[in-house]
């Protein structure tokens, strides 16, 4: 199992700066709030369309950094992730206060503005939270919790760390999209199941320590407190209408997050070994993408195969793999999540790739029905 060549150098502001591309959505949100109208569409245009155009223009990046790069050389990369959380809070609540106090946008414009702000806090903000929650620093983890609470999805940290990484590609992972499952069936299912699975995971951890689920150390109390605090702040700024706009932002952020989750592991499963056991997670259990611009925008999230294989690596050190080691998406995430909204074209693009993946990695498996139905196959 090998990554592609390790030839690129990292370290210093110059090499880190392209990953600050996502910070550009903050001034765009301010412009949209001030002028309204069609300028509200600037955020989705940047996040989805412009980054996809840049992917075609700039091509792919297949070289890898030295995975043993000292942490001291990652200062500017880390700085980018620490700058975002306060900027997102200012963006959400500053814009909320501005449009409520000025009243220069009509109700539909305000709804549209906060719907596209959800793209900022979902596509970008949750991605920053994802990077921060994997770190050991208490500050970074608190920032992750705050970002997730600002979209009313704080339990995602427990779900991601305790459930998804442990059970990805198995029936125990709600976030692994099943072969043939449309996003419109996946989305409501994962909303319910991920909340239940994350709570049960924390409950089980407390039980192993001899503690009840309602013990003060259960992070769900922190999640609820942070979320209630943000809802209260929205109410203080704009009353019930402020809470509504804040909730609109949160809904579309979660929608964006789960669109990405849907793409990342669609149709990929780990081999069942019997007695409820599965093979270890390998790079071929996640879809990989090497498009340069969308990796800048998403902090190398598309190098998802290596993230699951080595989840403690900071984003600038993530490796990419060749097609025989990890399955490759035909386009970057921004274009793929748009495609995922169209079930028929999505199946036409993805199903042949899933079947090719099955033949390459599991030629011995002839009946995939139990995997499709998310059941433990009976070993023969």
The 8 nearest C-alpha neighbors of each residue, nearest first, counted from 0:
[[1, 324, 2, 282, 320, 323, 281, 325],
 [2, 0, 3, 320, 324, 321, 4, 319],
 [3, 1, 320, 319, 318, 4, 321, 0],
 [2, 4, 320, 321, 62, 319, 5, 1],
 [5, 3, 62, 6, 63, 2, 61, 7],
 [6, 4, 63, 64, 62, 7, 65, 3],
 [5, 7, 62, 4, 63, 64, 8, 65],
 [6, 8, 64, 63, 62, 5, 9, 65],
 [9, 7, 64, 6, 10, 65, 14, 63],
 [10, 8, 14, 64, 7, 11, 15, 72],
 [9, 11, 72, 73, 14, 12, 8, 15],
 [12, 10, 13, 14, 75, 15, 9, 72],
 [11, 13, 15, 14, 16, 75, 10, 76],
 [14, 12, 16, 15, 11, 17, 10, 9],
 [13, 15, 12, 16, 9, 11, 10, 17],
 [16, 14, 12, 76, 13, 17, 18, 75],
 [15, 17, 19, 18, 13, 14, 12, 20],
 [18, 16, 19, 20, 15, 295, 14, 13],
 [17, 19, 295, 20, 16, 15, 296, 298],
 [18, 20, 17, 16, 21, 22, 79, 15],
 [21, 19, 18, 22, 296, 17, 23, 295],
 [20, 22, 296, 23, 19, 24, 123, 18],
 [23, 21, 24, 20, 19, 25, 83, 26],
 [22, 24, 21, 25, 20, 26, 27, 19],
 [23, 25, 27, 22, 26, 21, 28, 42],
 [24, 26, 28, 27, 23, 22, 90, 29],
 [27, 25, 29, 28, 24, 23, 30, 22],
 [28, 26, 24, 30, 25, 29, 31, 42],
 [27, 29, 31, 25, 26, 30, 24, 32],
 [28, 30, 26, 32, 27, 31, 33, 25],
 [31, 29, 27, 33, 32, 28, 34, 26],
 [32, 30, 39, 35, 28, 38, 29, 34],
 [33, 31, 29, 30, 35, 34, 28, 94],
 [34, 32, 30, 31, 35, 29, 98, 103],
 [33, 35, 31, 32, 30, 36, 38, 39],
 [36, 34, 31, 32, 39, 38, 33, 37],
 [37, 35, 38, 39, 34, 108, 31, 40],
 [36, 38, 39, 40, 35, 41, 31, 34],
 [39, 37, 40, 31, 36, 41, 35, 34],
 [40, 38, 31, 37, 41, 35, 112, 36],
 [39, 41, 38, 42, 37, 43, 44, 115],
 [40, 42, 44, 38, 39, 43, 45, 27],
 [41, 43, 45, 44, 40, 46, 24, 115],
 [44, 42, 46, 45, 47, 40, 41, 115],
 [43, 45, 48, 41, 42, 47, 46, 49],
 [46, 44, 49, 42, 43, 47, 48, 41],
 [45, 47, 43, 44, 42, 50, 48, 49],
 [48, 46, 333, 44, 43, 45, 50, 49],
 [47, 49, 44, 51, 50, 45, 52, 46],
 [48, 50, 45, 52, 51, 44, 53, 47],
 [49, 51, 53, 52, 48, 293, 47, 292],
 [52, 50, 54, 48, 53, 49, 334, 333],
 [53, 51, 49, 55, 54, 50, 48, 56],
 [52, 54, 56, 50, 51, 55, 57, 292],
 [55, 53, 51, 292, 57, 52, 56, 58],
 [54, 56, 52, 58, 53, 57, 51, 290],
 [55, 57, 53, 54, 58, 52, 51, 292],
 [58, 56, 54, 55, 53, 291, 59, 292],
 [59, 57, 55, 54, 56, 290, 291, 60],
 [60, 58, 290, 291, 289, 61, 57, 54],
 [59, 61, 291, 289, 62, 290, 58, 63],
 [62, 60, 59, 289, 319, 63, 3, 4],
 [61, 63, 4, 5, 60, 6, 7, 3],
 [62, 64, 5, 318, 7, 4, 6, 61],
 [65, 63, 7, 5, 316, 8, 66, 6],
 [64, 66, 67, 68, 5, 63, 316, 8],
 [65, 67, 316, 68, 64, 317, 318, 63],
 [68, 66, 65, 69, 316, 64, 70, 312],
 [67, 69, 65, 66, 70, 72, 316, 64],
 [70, 68, 71, 72, 67, 73, 66, 65],
 [69, 71, 73, 72, 68, 74, 67, 313],
 [70, 72, 69, 73, 74, 68, 10, 75],
 [73, 71, 10, 70, 74, 69, 11, 68],
 [72, 74, 70, 76, 71, 75, 10, 77],
 [75, 73, 77, 76, 72, 71, 78, 70],
 [74, 76, 78, 77, 73, 12, 15, 79],
 [77, 75, 73, 79, 78, 15, 74, 80],
 [76, 78, 74, 80, 75, 79, 73, 81],
 [77, 79, 75, 81, 76, 80, 74, 82],
 [80, 78, 82, 76, 77, 81, 75, 19],
 [79, 81, 77, 78, 82, 83, 127, 76],
 [82, 80, 78, 79, 83, 84, 77, 139],
 [83, 81, 79, 80, 84, 78, 85, 86],
 [82, 84, 86, 81, 80, 85, 87, 79],
 [85, 83, 87, 86, 82, 142, 146, 81],
 [86, 84, 88, 87, 83, 89, 82, 81],
 [85, 87, 83, 89, 84, 88, 90, 82],
 [88, 86, 90, 84, 85, 89, 83, 91],
 [89, 87, 85, 91, 90, 86, 92, 84],
 [90, 88, 93, 86, 87, 92, 91, 85],
 [89, 91, 87, 93, 88, 94, 92, 86],
 [92, 90, 88, 94, 89, 93, 95, 87],
 [91, 93, 95, 94, 89, 90, 96, 88],
 [94, 92, 89, 96, 90, 95, 91, 97],
 [93, 95, 97, 92, 96, 91, 90, 98],
 [96, 94, 92, 93, 97, 98, 99, 91],
 [97, 95, 93, 99, 94, 98, 236, 100],
 [96, 98, 94, 100, 95, 99, 101, 93],
 [99, 97, 101, 95, 100, 102, 96, 94],
 [100, 98, 96, 102, 97, 101, 95, 237],
 [99, 101, 97, 98, 102, 96, 237, 95],
 [102, 100, 98, 103, 99, 97, 104, 96],
 [101, 103, 99, 104, 98, 100, 105, 97],
 [104, 102, 101, 105, 98, 33, 99, 35],
 [105, 103, 102, 108, 109, 35, 106, 98],
 [104, 106, 108, 107, 109, 103, 102, 110],
 [107, 105, 109, 108, 110, 104, 111, 102],
 [108, 106, 110, 109, 105, 111, 104, 112],
 [107, 109, 111, 105, 110, 106, 104, 112],
 [108, 110, 112, 106, 107, 111, 104, 105],
 [111, 109, 107, 113, 108, 112, 114, 106],
 [112, 110, 114, 108, 109, 113, 107, 115],
 [111, 113, 109, 115, 114, 110, 39, 108],
 [114, 112, 116, 248, 115, 110, 111, 244],
 [113, 115, 111, 248, 117, 116, 112, 247],
 [114, 116, 117, 118, 113, 112, 111, 42],
 [117, 115, 113, 119, 118, 114, 248, 112],
 [118, 116, 252, 248, 251, 120, 115, 114],
 [119, 117, 121, 115, 116, 122, 120, 252],
 [118, 120, 116, 117, 123, 121, 122, 124],
 [119, 121, 124, 117, 123, 118, 252, 122],
 [252, 122, 120, 118, 125, 124, 255, 117],
 [123, 121, 118, 119, 255, 120, 124, 125],
 [122, 124, 126, 119, 121, 120, 125, 127],
 [125, 123, 120, 127, 126, 121, 122, 128],
 [126, 124, 128, 121, 127, 123, 129, 120],
 [125, 127, 129, 123, 124, 128, 122, 130],
 [128, 126, 124, 130, 129, 125, 80, 131],
 [129, 127, 143, 125, 131, 126, 130, 132],
 [130, 128, 126, 127, 132, 131, 125, 133],
 [129, 131, 127, 128, 132, 133, 126, 314],
 [130, 132, 128, 139, 133, 143, 129, 134],
 [133, 131, 140, 143, 129, 134, 130, 128],
 [134, 132, 131, 130, 311, 129, 135, 310],
 [135, 133, 132, 131, 136, 139, 140, 311],
 [134, 136, 137, 133, 140, 139, 132, 131],
 [135, 137, 139, 138, 134, 140, 131, 141],
 [138, 136, 140, 139, 141, 135, 134, 142],
 [139, 137, 141, 136, 140, 142, 143, 135],
 [138, 140, 142, 131, 136, 141, 137, 143],
 [139, 141, 132, 143, 137, 142, 138, 131],
 [142, 140, 144, 138, 143, 139, 137, 145],
 [141, 143, 139, 145, 140, 144, 138, 146],
 [144, 142, 128, 140, 146, 141, 132, 145],
 [143, 145, 141, 147, 142, 146, 153, 148],
 [144, 146, 148, 142, 143, 147, 149, 141],
 [147, 145, 149, 143, 148, 144, 128, 142],
 [146, 148, 153, 144, 152, 149, 150, 145],
 [149, 147, 153, 151, 226, 145, 150, 146],
 [148, 150, 146, 147, 151, 145, 229, 226],
 [149, 151, 249, 148, 147, 152, 252, 253],
 [152, 150, 148, 149, 226, 153, 249, 147],
 [153, 151, 147, 150, 154, 148, 155, 253],
 [152, 154, 147, 148, 155, 222, 151, 144],
 [155, 153, 156, 157, 152, 158, 197, 222],
 [154, 156, 158, 153, 157, 159, 152, 147],
 [155, 157, 159, 154, 158, 160, 153, 132],
 [158, 156, 197, 160, 154, 155, 159, 161],
 [159, 157, 197, 155, 162, 156, 161, 160],
 [158, 160, 163, 156, 157, 162, 155, 161],
 [159, 161, 157, 164, 158, 162, 156, 163],
 [162, 160, 157, 158, 159, 165, 163, 200],
 [163, 161, 158, 165, 159, 166, 164, 160],
 [162, 164, 159, 167, 166, 165, 172, 158],
 [165, 163, 167, 166, 160, 162, 159, 161],
 [164, 166, 162, 163, 167, 161, 160, 172],
 [165, 167, 172, 163, 169, 162, 164, 171],
 [168, 166, 163, 172, 169, 164, 165, 175],
 [167, 169, 268, 269, 175, 267, 166, 172],
 [170, 168, 171, 167, 166, 172, 268, 269],
 [171, 169, 373, 172, 374, 168, 173, 375],
 [172, 170, 169, 166, 173, 167, 162, 168],
 [171, 173, 166, 167, 170, 174, 163, 169],
 [172, 174, 189, 175, 193, 192, 171, 170],
 [175, 173, 172, 176, 189, 260, 163, 261],
 [176, 174, 264, 173, 168, 172, 167, 177],
 [177, 175, 265, 261, 174, 266, 264, 180],
 [178, 176, 266, 180, 371, 265, 179, 175],
 [177, 179, 266, 371, 180, 265, 176, 267],
 [178, 180, 177, 181, 346, 371, 266, 350],
 [179, 181, 177, 178, 184, 185, 182, 176],
 [182, 180, 183, 184, 342, 185, 179, 339],
 [181, 183, 185, 184, 186, 180, 339, 340],
 [182, 184, 181, 185, 186, 187, 340, 180],
 [185, 183, 182, 181, 186, 187, 180, 188],
 [184, 186, 182, 188, 183, 187, 189, 181],
 [185, 187, 189, 188, 183, 184, 182, 190],
 [188, 186, 190, 189, 185, 184, 191, 183],
 [189, 187, 185, 186, 190, 191, 192, 184],
 [188, 190, 192, 191, 186, 193, 187, 173],
 [191, 189, 187, 188, 193, 192, 186, 194],
 [192, 190, 189, 194, 188, 193, 195, 187],
 [191, 193, 189, 195, 194, 190, 196, 173],
 [192, 194, 196, 189, 195, 191, 190, 197],
 [195, 193, 197, 192, 191, 196, 198, 190],
 [196, 194, 192, 198, 193, 197, 199, 191],
 [195, 197, 193, 199, 198, 194, 192, 200],
 [198, 196, 158, 200, 157, 194, 199, 195],
 [197, 199, 201, 195, 200, 196, 202, 194],
 [198, 200, 202, 196, 197, 201, 203, 195],
 [201, 199, 197, 203, 198, 202, 196, 204],
 [200, 202, 204, 198, 203, 199, 205, 197],
 [201, 203, 199, 212, 205, 200, 204, 198],
 [204, 202, 206, 200, 205, 201, 199, 207],
 [205, 203, 201, 207, 206, 202, 200, 208],
 [204, 206, 210, 208, 202, 203, 207, 212],
 [205, 207, 209, 203, 210, 208, 204, 202],
 [206, 208, 204, 205, 209, 203, 210, 202],
 [209, 207, 205, 206, 210, 204, 203, 211],
 [208, 210, 206, 207, 205, 211, 204, 203],
 [209, 211, 205, 206, 208, 214, 212, 207],
 [212, 210, 213, 214, 206, 205, 209, 202],
 [213, 211, 202, 214, 205, 210, 217, 206],
 [212, 214, 211, 215, 217, 216, 210, 202],
 [215, 213, 216, 212, 211, 217, 210, 205],
 [214, 216, 217, 213, 220, 218, 212, 221],
 [217, 215, 214, 218, 220, 213, 205, 219],
 [216, 218, 219, 215, 214, 220, 213, 201],
 [219, 217, 221, 220, 216, 222, 201, 215],
 [218, 220, 222, 221, 217, 223, 154, 198],
 [221, 219, 223, 218, 222, 217, 224, 215],
 [222, 220, 224, 218, 219, 223, 225, 217],
 [221, 223, 219, 153, 225, 220, 224, 226],
 [224, 222, 220, 226, 221, 225, 227, 219],
 [225, 223, 221, 227, 222, 226, 228, 220],
 [226, 224, 228, 222, 227, 223, 148, 221],
 [225, 227, 148, 223, 229, 228, 224, 151],
 [228, 226, 230, 224, 229, 225, 223, 231],
 [229, 227, 225, 231, 226, 230, 224, 232],
 [228, 230, 232, 226, 231, 227, 233, 225],
 [231, 229, 233, 227, 232, 228, 242, 234],
 [230, 232, 234, 228, 229, 233, 227, 235],
 [231, 233, 229, 235, 234, 230, 228, 236],
 [234, 232, 230, 236, 242, 241, 231, 235],
 [235, 233, 238, 231, 237, 242, 232, 236],
 [234, 236, 232, 233, 237, 238, 231, 241],
 [237, 235, 233, 234, 96, 232, 238, 241],
 [236, 238, 241, 234, 240, 235, 233, 99],
 [239, 237, 234, 241, 240, 235, 236, 242],
 [238, 240, 242, 241, 234, 243, 237, 233],
 [241, 239, 243, 242, 238, 237, 244, 234],
 [240, 242, 237, 238, 244, 233, 239, 243],
 [243, 241, 239, 245, 233, 234, 240, 244],
 [242, 244, 240, 246, 241, 245, 239, 247],
 [245, 243, 247, 241, 246, 242, 113, 240],
 [244, 246, 242, 248, 243, 247, 241, 249],
 [247, 245, 249, 243, 248, 244, 250, 242],
 [248, 246, 244, 250, 249, 245, 114, 113],
 [247, 249, 117, 113, 114, 245, 246, 251],
 [248, 250, 150, 246, 252, 247, 251, 117],
 [251, 249, 247, 253, 252, 248, 246, 254],
 [252, 250, 254, 117, 253, 248, 249, 114],
 [121, 251, 253, 117, 249, 255, 254, 250],
 [254, 252, 256, 250, 255, 251, 121, 257],
 [253, 255, 251, 252, 257, 256, 250, 258],
 [256, 254, 258, 252, 253, 121, 257, 122],
 [257, 255, 253, 259, 258, 254, 121, 252],
 [256, 258, 260, 259, 254, 255, 261, 253],
 [259, 257, 261, 255, 256, 260, 336, 254],
 [258, 260, 262, 257, 256, 261, 263, 336],
 [261, 259, 257, 263, 258, 262, 256, 174],
 [260, 262, 258, 259, 176, 263, 257, 265],
 [261, 263, 259, 260, 265, 264, 258, 336],
 [262, 264, 260, 286, 261, 285, 265, 259],
 [265, 263, 285, 267, 175, 262, 286, 266],
 [264, 266, 176, 262, 267, 261, 263, 177],
 [265, 267, 178, 177, 176, 264, 353, 268],
 [268, 266, 264, 265, 284, 168, 285, 269],
 [269, 267, 168, 169, 270, 284, 266, 370],
 [268, 270, 168, 278, 277, 169, 271, 284],
 [269, 271, 277, 278, 272, 268, 361, 169],
 [270, 272, 277, 273, 276, 269, 376, 278],
 [273, 271, 277, 276, 270, 278, 274, 378],
 [274, 272, 275, 276, 271, 378, 377, 277],
 [275, 273, 276, 272, 271, 375, 277, 378],
 [274, 276, 273, 375, 277, 271, 272, 376],
 [277, 275, 272, 274, 273, 271, 278, 270],
 [278, 276, 271, 272, 270, 269, 279, 275],
 [277, 279, 270, 269, 280, 272, 271, 276],
 [278, 280, 281, 277, 269, 270, 308, 276],
 [281, 279, 308, 278, 284, 282, 307, 269],
 [280, 282, 283, 308, 284, 279, 307, 304],
 [283, 281, 304, 325, 284, 308, 305, 285],
 [282, 284, 325, 281, 285, 324, 326, 304],
 [283, 285, 282, 281, 267, 268, 280, 168],
 [286, 284, 304, 264, 283, 263, 303, 282],
 [285, 287, 326, 263, 327, 264, 328, 304],
 [286, 288, 327, 302, 301, 303, 304, 326],
 [289, 287, 301, 328, 327, 290, 331, 302],
 [288, 290, 59, 60, 291, 61, 301, 287],
 [291, 289, 59, 54, 331, 288, 293, 292],
 [290, 292, 59, 294, 60, 293, 54, 289],
 [293, 291, 295, 54, 294, 53, 50, 290],
 [292, 294, 296, 295, 291, 50, 290, 297],
 [293, 295, 299, 297, 291, 292, 296, 298],
 [296, 294, 18, 292, 293, 298, 297, 17],
 [295, 297, 293, 21, 294, 20, 298, 18],
 [296, 298, 294, 300, 295, 299, 293, 126],
 [299, 297, 295, 300, 294, 296, 314, 18],
 [300, 298, 294, 301, 302, 297, 314, 295],
 [299, 301, 302, 298, 297, 303, 294, 314],
 [302, 300, 303, 288, 299, 287, 294, 289],
 [303, 301, 300, 287, 299, 304, 319, 305],
 [302, 304, 306, 301, 305, 300, 287, 285],
 [303, 305, 282, 285, 306, 307, 302, 287],
 [304, 306, 308, 307, 303, 309, 318, 302],
 [305, 307, 310, 303, 309, 304, 308, 302],
 [308, 306, 310, 305, 309, 304, 303, 164],
 [307, 309, 305, 306, 281, 282, 310, 304],
 [308, 310, 306, 307, 311, 305, 312, 317],
 [311, 309, 306, 307, 312, 308, 133, 305],
 [312, 310, 309, 133, 313, 134, 306, 307],
 [313, 311, 310, 309, 316, 314, 317, 306],
 [314, 312, 316, 315, 311, 317, 130, 134],
 [313, 315, 317, 316, 299, 298, 312, 130],
 [316, 314, 317, 313, 299, 76, 298, 64],
 [317, 315, 66, 314, 313, 64, 312, 318],
 [318, 316, 314, 315, 305, 312, 302, 306],
 [319, 317, 63, 305, 316, 2, 302, 320],
 [318, 320, 302, 2, 3, 61, 63, 305],
 [321, 319, 2, 3, 325, 324, 322, 318],
 [320, 322, 324, 323, 3, 325, 2, 319],
 [323, 321, 325, 324, 326, 327, 320, 287],
 [324, 322, 321, 325, 326, 359, 320, 283],
 [323, 325, 322, 321, 283, 320, 282, 0],
 [324, 326, 283, 282, 322, 320, 323, 321],
 [327, 325, 286, 322, 283, 287, 328, 356],
 [326, 328, 287, 288, 286, 322, 325, 329],
 [327, 329, 288, 330, 287, 286, 326, 331],
 [328, 330, 327, 331, 288, 335, 348, 349],
 [331, 329, 328, 335, 334, 332, 288, 290],
 [330, 332, 290, 333, 334, 288, 293, 335],
 [331, 333, 335, 334, 336, 330, 293, 301],
 [334, 332, 47, 336, 335, 331, 51, 337],
 [333, 335, 337, 332, 336, 331, 51, 330],
 [334, 336, 332, 338, 337, 333, 339, 331],
 [337, 335, 339, 338, 333, 334, 332, 258],
 [336, 338, 334, 335, 339, 340, 333, 341],
 [337, 339, 335, 336, 340, 341, 345, 334],
 [340, 338, 336, 341, 337, 345, 335, 342],
 [339, 341, 338, 337, 342, 182, 336, 345],
 [342, 340, 339, 338, 343, 344, 345, 337],
 [343, 341, 345, 344, 181, 340, 346, 339],
 [342, 344, 346, 345, 341, 347, 348, 181],
 [345, 343, 347, 346, 342, 341, 348, 338],
 [346, 344, 342, 348, 343, 347, 339, 338],
 [347, 345, 349, 350, 343, 348, 344, 342],
 [348, 346, 344, 345, 349, 350, 343, 351],
 [347, 349, 345, 346, 350, 344, 351, 352],
 [350, 348, 346, 352, 351, 347, 345, 353],
 [349, 351, 353, 346, 352, 347, 348, 354],
 [352, 350, 354, 353, 349, 355, 348, 347],
 [353, 351, 355, 349, 350, 354, 356, 348],
 [352, 354, 356, 350, 355, 351, 357, 349],
 [355, 353, 357, 351, 356, 352, 350, 358],
 [354, 356, 352, 358, 353, 357, 351, 359],
 [357, 355, 353, 359, 354, 358, 352, 360],
 [358, 356, 354, 361, 355, 359, 360, 353],
 [357, 359, 362, 355, 356, 361, 360, 354],
 [358, 360, 356, 357, 361, 355, 362, 323],
 [361, 359, 357, 358, 356, 362, 283, 355],
 [360, 362, 357, 363, 358, 364, 359, 356],
 [361, 363, 358, 364, 360, 359, 357, 365],
 [362, 364, 361, 365, 358, 360, 357, 366],
 [365, 363, 362, 361, 366, 367, 357, 358],
 [364, 366, 363, 367, 362, 361, 368, 358],
 [367, 365, 368, 364, 369, 370, 376, 363],
 [368, 366, 370, 369, 371, 365, 364, 376],
 [367, 369, 371, 370, 366, 372, 376, 373],
 [370, 368, 372, 374, 376, 371, 367, 373],
 [371, 369, 373, 367, 372, 368, 374, 376],
 [370, 372, 368, 373, 369, 178, 177, 367],
 [371, 373, 369, 370, 374, 368, 177, 170],
 [374, 372, 170, 370, 371, 369, 375, 169],
 [373, 375, 369, 372, 370, 170, 376, 371],
 [374, 376, 377, 369, 275, 271, 373, 370],
 [377, 375, 369, 374, 378, 271, 370, 273],
 [376, 378, 379, 375, 273, 271, 369, 274],
 [379, 377, 273, 376, 272, 271, 274, 375],
 [378, 377, 376, 273, 272, 364, 271, 366]]
